[in-house]
Each structure stands twice: as C-alpha cells, then as structure tokens.
Amino acid sequence: MSNFSRRQFVMLMSAAAAGTAVAPMGLLNVRRAMAQGTCNTASFTVPGFGTPTPKLPNNTQSLGSLANTPLITLPDKFQYTAISIRGDVMSDGAIVPGNHDGMAAFQGRSGNYILVRNHERSVGSGGTIAPNGKEYDSFTGGNKGGGTTTVEVDRNGLVVRDYVSSAGTIRPCAGGLTPWGSWISCEENTDTPTTDARVTKKHGYNFEVPSQLGEAVDAIPLVAMGRMNHEAVSVDPQSGYIFETEDRGDSVYYKFVPKVRKPNGFGDLQQGGDLYAMVIKPGHRSDCTGALIPTGGTNDRSQSFSGVDTRGLRRRGTGSLLPFLGQPLSVEWVKLDDVDPAGDTLRYEAQAKGATVWYRGEGAWYEQGKHYWVCSDAGDAGEGQVWCYEPRTETVTLVVESTSENLLDGPDNITVARDGTLYLCEDGSGGQPGAPNFSQRVVGVDASGGLFEFCRNIIPGSTAEFAGACFSQNGKYMYVNSQGSGITYCIWRTDNRSIALNGATT
C-alpha cells in the first residue's frame, strides 16, 4: 500500500465501521492509499442524511408575509424555526439589520444559546445602529455601516432577547469564536477617509465582541492582527494563536501570535502581538503523479515572488492541485513588519517574502487540533477548495476540491460538527443555467471526502447564500443565516439527538 501501512489502513477503516469520528483528511488518505497509484481525485456524492424536501418552519404563523411558506429543504426527521428576521424590532429597540453573515454559538448562563452574528453592510443608509451610541466609525452625512447583533435562543428555537452588540464597521463578513467566549468580527473592507469621504477612520481590522455583554461594545480595532480585506479567523485553544483568511484573489494565510501568552479573557488581544504568513515549502511532488507543486512567477500586480501558488488552472496557469488531494505539505512562517499599512498592501509584503498565494480565502474553523479554511472559487473547475492546517505537524492538506458546481458551488463559510463532518455554505453562481429551483445550499463533507446536500434555500424569488453555519455546544442545534433574505434558521432533529451522520437515520 505505497506510503501507507496496511496496519494504518485497517485501524482507520475499523474506526469508521465502529462509528468513531474520523476527520475527512484521515479517510481521504485511505482512499488515496486504496487507489494504489491511480489517484482518483474526482468529487463524489454520498447519501448523507437522505434527500432534503421542502419544509415549513415550526413558527410559520408568526412570520407575516412568509407564513405558510416552505423556506428551506431539510432531510427527514429535521425541523427548524426562522428567527431574528431583517426588519424585526429587537429587545433594545433597534431594527434587525440585513445581510446576516458569519456567526458563532455560545452557551448561555440560563441554558439557552447565544448567537453573535455579523451583518455585512457597506456604508450607506439603514445600517447597524447601536442604541447606546457606541460605534467604531460615526461616518458622515448620517451614514451607517455594518456591525454585529447578539441573539439569545431557547431550546424551541425561539428568540428570548436580541440586541446590537457592535456598530460602525464596514462589511464585517465572517470571523471566529474564541475559547474565552467572545466573537472576533472581521472587516472585509480597507477604506480610509482618503478613499471614501463618508469614512472618518481607517478600516480593515478585526474587532472583539463579548458574547454576553448585553449592549454594544466599545469597538477597538485589533491593529496588530493586520489591516487587510479580512474574512475569517480560527483560534487555537492550545497555543492561543489565531489564524486568519483574506478575501482576495491573491490572498495570504496569516498567523497572529498574541503578546499575552494563551489569552483567556476579553481585552487580552488588545495588547498586540506578531503577525506571520504561511509558506508551503517548495519542491513537493505529488505522491500519486510525481507532479511538482505549482510555484508563482509574476502575480496579479506584476511583481515577482518565489512562493507556492495554489490558485489552480482556472485562475492561473500554474498547475493543478488535485494530485495533492489528501497529501500533507510541509509549511513554515515568515514574519511581517508593516502590519498596519496605509494601503491594502499587507499581502504584498508577505508574497515578497515567499508566502503562499491562495485564491480567495474565506470561512475558517478550528476543530480537534485542526484549522480548516475555504478557498472560494479555487481549483481546476473554479468551484472551491477546503484546506486543513495542523500545527502539531506543521503541515497543510487539501481535503476537498469540487470538480462540479452541482456537487459544491463556491463554498464560503465553514463549520465542523462534533462527528467531524464539515458543513459548507455555498456562495457560488447558482448552478447550471436554467436548472429548476436551484439556489444556494449547505453542503456536508463526510469522513470519506464525499459530498451531500443538507439544506437548500427555496424562498420564492430568492437565491440568497447561506452563511454563518455553527452548532450549539451539545451538537443538537445548527444555526445558519440566509444572507439576502435576512433570516437566521435554527435546525434540529425531531428525535432531539445530536446532528451526527453515524446512525442519524435510525
């Protein structure tokens, strides 16, 4: 079994048969080993929980114009509520903003669950307004921007209270939760007063939001984490290091090392730290084909660099990454100096130092010693990839690459269930032209690397992307947003079991 012992193979297959959670990367390596040099890298489907069908929300009578309308599809034995909808009045008197995006769930003090949710709004009227007046940027001319809201949800999937928890940022897209109970909200914007007269401060920062403050926080930019077109972060509870993605066509994957060793409370990150960029060591060859990993020549701004370029055949002419599927690649890190540049140039410094170039870094999530992140629209087919970094081995592995938009179309946000299943929120082109009732989906990835449809948006006239998928701490509830529709869904099984693939249909 070339490069993979028979004993390892038997152990992993036995674990899968026994229902033990095995990360997608583990059985991807099994699949590669079983191929014995044939290297089958085509995407494939698996049954998942079964075929999703249209369902009404449990609280349909309270939904006004959406009453008695199936909003999403779900597999058998799943139910949901639709809550905290754009335009609703919140507990603090503010209006629920639109553009629901990244989100995380926290355990509340009373047994309820706390959702902290981004609103990806640009500068303009009708933004996120904090009743207590606390906002990062006051803007000019009465304009408002994005921010976060916090929603307390009970075990029936209904809102207990909700309020604005930060305001005055621009396009906070995704982010990430911390082990000490806060949310890091990431601005996907680098405007300054020079580039936009409505803006009074520099943007392009991360902001920490406590999960249970009860009102809007004083929004303090975490400057040391870099000024860039942020997307998401994942926080390592062992080291306290924070890993960051950047939504650019020539983005970089970052590591922030806080000055406070292993931070454990709100405000520790404000003490600063050091920023690094990932470098995949050049010279790797595919175990399957012997192909050399692609390296960069001249990038999008006509400046040479010598790092690895993962952007793929569709976005660059630098070579395919599919032969490297499931193969760990050794990495190292380069330190960055100008972390708060005047322009959107942080990635240029990183690339000049040999940092790996990725196509559109998107959602990120930490789970059991691994940091997963998405490269939307990357790969040979341009339909998206998922990568996994393991600090223990200092390796990065391509664990998913879609070969068809019908399988996976432009993944964006990501979360990981307790059984190791990945869940990806699509933000693609919407499927093949003319496809009936096609809309954005939440797509699962099982331990073998197989893909399955979990749910789909079916609101009439809407093709809104899903965003912010996350799970309650006990694994029984999935929360996910419909961005364009401005809805948060609470999804759970009718038998009240955890959302886990093993034995889920019994």
C-alpha positions in Angstrom: 0.0 0.0 0.0 2.6 2.5 -1.0 3.4 5.2 1.6 0.5 3.9 3.8 0.9 0.8 6.0 -1.8 -1.9 6.0 -2.0 -1.6 9.8 -2.9 2.2 9.5 -5.5 1.3 6.8 -7.1 -1.4 9.0 -7.2 0.9 12.0 -8.9 3.8 10.2 -11.4 1.5 8.5 -12.2 -0.2 11.8 -12.7 3.2 13.4 -15.1 4.2 10.7 -17.1 0.9 11.0 -17.4 1.4 14.7 -18.8 4.9 14.3 -15.7 6.7 15.7 -15.4 10.3 14.4 -12.7 10.4 11.8 -11.7 13.7 10.3 -12.2 14.0 6.5 -8.4 14.1 6.0 -8.0 10.6 7.5 -10.2 8.7 5.2 -9.1 10.8 2.2 -5.7 9.4 2.8 -7.2 5.9 3.0 -8.9 6.5 -0.4 -5.6 7.6 -1.9 -3.9 4.5 -0.5 -6.6 2.2 -1.8 -6.1 3.7 -5.3 -2.5 2.4 -5.3 -1.2 4.9 -7.7 -4.4 5.6 -9.7 -5.2 8.6 -7.5 -8.9 9.0 -8.0 -9.4 12.7 -7.2 -12.9 13.2 -8.7 -15.5 14.6 -6.3 -18.3 12.2 -5.4 -21.6 12.2 -3.6 -22.7 10.2 -0.5 -26.3 9.8 0.9 -25.7 12.0 4.0 -29.0 12.2 6.0 -31.1 11.4 2.9 -32.9 13.6 0.3 -33.9 17.0 1.6 -37.5 18.0 1.0 -39.4 21.4 1.4 -40.5 22.0 5.0 -42.4 24.7 6.8 -40.8 26.4 9.8 -42.3 25.5 13.2 -43.1 29.1 13.9 -44.7 29.7 10.5 -47.8 31.6 11.9 -45.6 34.4 13.3 -43.7 35.1 10.0 -46.0 37.6 8.4 -45.6 37.6 4.6 -43.6 34.4 4.8 -46.3 32.5 6.8 -47.2 29.0 5.5 -44.3 29.2 3.0 -41.6 26.5 3.0 -38.4 28.4 3.3 -35.7 25.7 3.1 -35.4 22.0 2.4 -34.2 19.5 5.1 -33.8 15.7 5.3 -36.4 13.6 7.0 -36.6 13.9 10.9 -35.3 17.5 10.8 -37.2 20.7 11.8 -36.5 24.4 12.0 -37.6 27.9 13.0 -37.0 31.1 11.2 -36.0 33.9 13.6 -34.5 37.4 14.0 -35.5 38.5 10.5 -34.4 41.7 8.9 -36.7 44.5 9.9 -37.8 42.9 13.2 -37.7 45.1 16.3 -35.1 43.8 18.8 -35.2 43.9 22.6 -33.1 47.1 22.7 -35.4 48.9 20.3 -33.1 48.7 17.3 -34.1 47.1 14.0 -32.5 43.9 12.9 -30.1 44.9 10.1 -29.9 42.8 6.9 -27.0 41.0 5.3 -26.7 38.3 8.0 -23.3 36.7 7.6 -20.7 35.0 9.9 -21.9 33.7 13.2 -21.0 31.6 16.3 -22.9 30.0 19.0 -22.1 30.2 22.8 -23.6 28.5 25.8 -25.8 31.0 27.7 -26.0 31.2 31.5 -29.6 30.1 31.7 -29.3 27.0 29.4 -30.2 29.0 26.3 -27.8 29.6 23.4 -26.2 32.9 22.4 -25.6 33.7 18.8 -23.3 36.6 17.8 -23.9 37.4 14.2 -22.2 39.7 11.7 -24.1 42.0 9.3 -22.1 42.5 6.1 -23.2 46.0 5.3 -21.3 48.7 3.4 -21.5 52.4 4.2 -25.0 53.7 3.4 -28.4 54.4 4.9 -30.1 51.8 7.1 -27.0 50.2 8.6 -26.4 48.8 12.0 -27.3 51.3 14.7 -26.3 50.9 18.3 -28.9 52.5 20.7 -26.1 53.3 23.3 -24.2 55.3 20.7 -21.1 53.2 20.8 -19.7 52.7 17.3 -16.2 52.5 15.8 -16.8 54.9 12.9 -19.5 57.6 13.1 -19.2 58.1 9.3 -20.5 61.4 7.8 -23.9 62.6 6.5 -25.9 60.2 8.7 -24.5 57.2 7.0 -24.2 53.8 8.8 -22.3 50.7 8.1 -22.1 47.1 9.5 -21.7 45.5 12.9 -22.9 42.6 15.0 -26.1 41.6 16.7 -26.5 39.1 19.6 -29.4 36.8 19.7 -30.4 34.6 22.7 -32.3 31.5 21.6 -34.2 28.9 23.7 -34.4 25.2 23.1 -37.5 25.6 21.0 -35.6 27.7 18.5 -37.3 31.0 19.5 -35.8 34.3 20.4 -35.5 35.2 24.1 -33.8 38.6 23.6 -31.6 40.3 21.0 -29.6 43.5 20.7 -26.9 45.3 18.7 -23.5 44.3 20.1 -21.2 46.4 17.8 -21.5 49.0 15.2 -19.6 51.4 12.9 -17.6 48.8 11.0 -17.7 48.2 7.2 -18.7 44.8 5.7 -17.9 42.6 8.7 -18.1 39.3 6.7 -17.1 36.3 8.8 -15.0 36.0 11.9 -14.4 33.3 14.5 -15.2 32.4 18.1 -12.6 32.4 20.9 -12.3 29.8 23.7 -13.0 32.5 26.3 -16.5 33.3 25.0 -16.1 36.2 22.5 -16.5 36.7 18.8 -13.9 38.2 16.5 -15.7 40.2 13.8 -13.6 40.7 10.6 -13.9 43.7 8.3 -13.8 42.8 4.6 -13.0 46.4 3.6 -9.9 48.6 3.7 -11.5 52.1 3.2 -9.9 55.2 4.7 -11.0 58.9 4.8 -8.8 59.3 1.7 -10.6 56.6 -0.4 -14.2 57.4 0.9 -15.3 60.8 2.1 -18.0 59.2 4.2 -15.4 57.4 6.3 -13.7 59.0 9.4 -11.3 56.2 10.4 -9.1 53.6 8.7 -10.9 50.2 8.2 -9.7 46.7 7.5 -9.4 45.4 11.1 -10.7 42.7 13.4 -12.9 43.6 16.4 -13.6 41.5 19.5 -17.2 41.3 20.7 -18.2 39.7 24.1 -20.9 37.2 23.7 -23.0 38.2 26.7 -22.3 41.9 27.3 -26.0 42.9 26.9 -25.3 46.1 24.8 -22.9 47.4 22.1 -19.3 47.2 23.0 -16.7 49.9 22.5 -15.3 48.8 19.2 -11.5 48.8 19.5 -9.6 47.7 16.4 -7.1 44.8 16.9 -4.4 46.6 14.8 -1.7 44.0 15.4 -3.7 41.4 13.6 -3.2 43.2 10.4 -5.1 45.7 8.2 -6.4 43.9 5.1 -9.5 42.6 3.4 -10.3 40.2 6.3 -12.7 37.3 6.0 -12.5 34.8 9.0 -10.3 33.6 11.9 -9.9 30.3 13.8 -8.4 30.4 17.3 -6.2 27.6 18.6 -7.2 26.9 22.3 -3.8 25.2 22.9 -1.5 27.9 21.8 -3.7 30.9 21.7 -2.6 31.6 18.2 -5.1 33.0 15.7 -5.2 32.1 12.0 -6.7 34.5 9.5 -8.0 34.3 6.0 -8.1 37.2 3.4 -10.7 37.5 0.7 -8.5 38.5 -2.3 -7.7 36.7 -5.5 -4.0 36.7 -4.4 -4.6 36.3 -0.7 -2.3 35.0 2.1 -3.0 32.8 5.1 -1.9 34.5 8.4 -0.9 33.5 11.9 -1.2 36.0 14.8 0.8 35.3 17.9 -0.6 37.4 20.8 1.7 39.1 23.2 -0.4 37.8 26.0 0.6 34.1 26.1 -2.5 32.0 25.8 -5.1 34.8 26.1 -8.1 33.8 28.2 -10.2 36.9 28.5 -11.8 39.8 26.6 -9.2 42.5 26.0 -6.1 40.4 26.0 -5.8 40.6 22.2 -5.7 44.4 22.5 -2.2 44.0 24.0 -0.9 43.3 20.5 1.4 40.6 19.1 3.2 39.5 16.0 1.9 38.5 12.5 3.2 35.8 10.2 2.3 34.4 6.8 2.3 30.8 5.7 4.8 29.4 3.3 4.4 26.0 1.7 7.9 24.7 1.2 8.7 24.5 -2.5 9.7 21.2 -4.1 6.9 19.0 -3.0 5.9 16.3 -5.5 2.6 14.5 -5.6 2.7 11.0 -4.1 0.3 10.0 -6.9 1.6 11.5 -10.1 5.0 12.9 -9.2 3.9 16.4 -10.3 5.8 19.3 -8.8 3.7 21.7 -6.7 3.0 24.9 -8.6 5.1 27.9 -7.8 4.5 31.6 -8.6 6.1 33.7 -11.3 4.6 37.1 -11.8 1.5 37.8 -9.7 -1.5 40.0 -10.3 0.4 43.2 -9.6 3.3 42.4 -11.9 5.8 41.8 -9.1 7.8 38.6 -9.0 7.8 36.3 -6.0 9.1 32.8 -5.5 6.4 31.2 -3.3 3.9 28.4 -4.0 0.8 29.4 -5.9 -2.3 27.3 -5.1 -4.7 29.2 -7.3 -5.2 26.5 -9.9 -5.6 26.2 -13.6 -8.8 28.2 -13.8 -7.4 31.2 -12.0 -3.8 30.9 -13.1 -1.8 28.8 -15.5 0.4 27.4 -12.8 -0.7 23.8 -12.5 -3.3 21.5 -10.8 -3.5 20.9 -7.1 -5.8 17.8 -7.5 -2.8 15.4 -7.5 -2.0 16.7 -4.0 -5.5 15.9 -2.5 -5.1 14.4 0.9 -1.3 14.8 0.9 0.2 16.8 3.8 2.6 19.5 2.7 5.3 21.0 5.0 5.0 24.7 5.8 6.9 27.4 7.6 6.1 31.0 8.5 7.6 34.4 7.6 7.2 37.4 10.0 5.6 40.6 8.7 6.7 44.0 9.7 4.2 46.6 8.3 1.0 45.2 9.7 -0.9 48.4 9.5 0.0 49.7 6.1 -1.5 52.9 4.6 -2.8 50.9 1.6 -4.1 47.4 1.1 -0.6 46.1 0.8 -0.1 43.6 3.6 -0.3 40.6 1.3 2.4 42.1 -1.0 4.9 42.2 1.8 4.1 38.5 2.6 4.4 37.5 -1.0 7.7 39.2 -1.4 8.9 37.0 1.4 7.8 33.9 -0.3 4.3 33.4 1.2 1.9 31.0 -0.5 -0.8 32.6 -2.6 -4.4 31.4 -2.3 -7.4 32.3 -4.3 -10.0 34.0 -2.1 -9.5 32.8 1.5 -13.0 32.6 3.0 -14.5 30.9 6.1 -12.4 29.3 8.8 -13.0 26.9 11.7 -11.0 25.1 14.4 -11.8 21.5 15.4 -9.8 19.0 17.3 -6.3 20.3 16.6 -7.0 21.2 13.0 -7.6 24.6 11.3 -9.9 24.3 8.3 -10.4 27.1 5.8 -12.1 27.6 2.4 -10.8 29.0 -0.8 -13.9 30.0 -2.7 -13.9 29.5 -6.5 -10.4 28.0 -6.4 -9.3 24.8 -8.1 -9.2 23.5 -11.6 -13.0 23.8 -12.0 -13.2 27.1 -10.1 -15.7 25.6 -7.7 -13.8 25.8 -4.4 -11.4 24.1 -2.1 -11.1 23.3 1.6 -7.6 23.2 3.2 -6.6 22.0 6.7 -3.6 23.2 8.7 -2.2 21.0 11.5 0.1 22.9 13.9 1.3 19.7 15.5 3.0 18.5 12.3 3.4 21.9 10.6 1.6 20.7 7.5 -1.3 21.8 5.3 -3.5 19.5 3.3 -6.0 20.0 0.5 -9.0 18.0 1.9 -11.8 19.0 -0.6 -11.7 20.2 -4.2 -15.0 20.5 -6.0 -15.0 19.3 -9.6 -18.6 20.4 -10.4 -20.9 23.2 -9.3 -23.7 20.6 -8.9 -21.6 19.0 -6.2 -20.3 22.1 -4.5 -20.6 25.6 -5.9 -18.3 28.3 -4.4 -18.1 27.4 -0.7 -17.8 30.4 1.7 -18.4 29.9 5.4 -17.5 26.6 7.1 -18.2 24.8 10.3 -17.4 21.4 11.7 -19.9 19.1 13.6 -18.8 17.1 16.6 -18.6 13.9 14.5 -16.0 15.6 12.2 -18.4 16.3 9.3 -17.7 19.6 7.5 -20.6 21.9 6.6 -20.0 24.4 3.8 -22.2 27.4 2.9 -22.4 28.0 -0.8 -21.9 31.4 -2.4 -21.5 30.3 -6.0 -23.0 31.2 -9.3 -26.3 29.4 -8.6 -25.8 26.1 -10.5 -26.2 25.4 -14.2 -28.2 28.0 -16.2 -31.9 27.0 -16.4 -31.7 24.5 -13.6 -35.2 24.4 -12.0 -35.4 25.8 -8.5 -31.7 25.9 -8.0 -30.5 28.0 -5.1 -27.7 28.1 -2.6 -27.2 25.2 -0.2 -25.4 23.9 2.8 -23.3 21.0 1.7 -21.8 18.4 4.0 -18.5 16.6 3.6 -18.3 13.2 5.3 -15.2 11.3 6.6 -14.5 9.8 3.2 -14.5 13.2 1.5 -17.9 12.6 -0.1 -20.4 15.5 -0.5 -24.1 15.6 0.4 -26.8 18.3 0.3 -28.1 19.1 3.8 -30.4 22.0 3.0 -31.4 24.4 0.3 -32.9 27.9 0.1 -36.3 27.7 -1.6 -37.9 31.1 -0.7 -39.7 32.2 -3.9 -37.7 34.6 -5.9 -34.7 34.3 -3.6 -31.2 32.9 -4.4 -29.7 34.1 -1.1 -26.5 32.5 0.0 -26.3 30.7 3.3 -23.7 32.0 5.8 -22.6 31.7 9.4 -23.4 28.0 10.0 -22.5 26.8 13.5 -23.5 24.3 16.1 -24.6 24.5 19.7 -22.2 23.2 22.3 -24.1 19.9 22.6 -24.2 19.4 18.9 -28.0 19.2 18.8 -28.7 22.5 17.0 -27.4 24.0 13.8 -27.8 27.7 13.3 -27.3 29.2 9.9 -28.2 32.5 8.2 -29.7 33.3 4.8 -27.9 36.5 3.9 -30.0 38.1 1.2 -33.3 37.2 2.9 -32.0 38.3 6.3 -33.1 35.3 8.3 -31.5 33.1 10.9 -32.5 29.5 11.0 -32.4 27.2 14.0 -32.3 23.5 12.8 -32.6 20.4 14.9 -33.7 16.7 14.8 -37.2 15.7 15.7 -35.8 13.0 18.0 -33.6 15.5 19.8 -30.4 13.6 19.0 -27.1 15.2 18.0 -26.7 16.1 14.4 -24.3 13.3 13.5 -24.1 11.2 10.4 -23.4 7.9 12.2 -26.8 6.3 12.9 -28.6 9.6 12.1 -31.4 8.0 10.2 -32.3 5.3 12.7 
